[in-house]
């Protein structure tokens, strides 16, 4: 509610700062994680994906928690509804655009062509 009391200039400042912080975090995540994974593997870690059963169980339980949170927290519900709508559309796009390319590039990397 304090945000609503800000002047338009300060709201714009908060918006810009949030965008910069988000971009900075994502850039660090994308840049630093490959080296971190390589260090883990060099130290003997075995990387394996979660099984579909584990992912499904986690998704189901997370959605139960989100449902409880929606029922008691109006701001959470507003954000979660927005995320669900975005996700529904985004994954359709990702399947067409990103998934094919990412899969291709992973095959290229594993075959030593990168």
C-alpha angles and dihedrals in degrees: 000000000000089000090063089058092059122103117251089255093055091044088054090049092052090047092051093046091050091050091049093048091049093049091047092050093048093048092051091046093051094042101043103038099071091057091045091053091048090053091050092050091046088054091054104267114152112218115214130163121241112259119252088248092056092046091049092049092048091048092050093050093044090052090051090054092046089051091054091047092049091054094054105028119057096188090051090049091052092051094042092050089053092048092049092050092048093046092051091057098033097057090054088056093042091054091054100039116017105027096058093047094044091049091049092050092048090054089048091051094048092049091053096248095124 
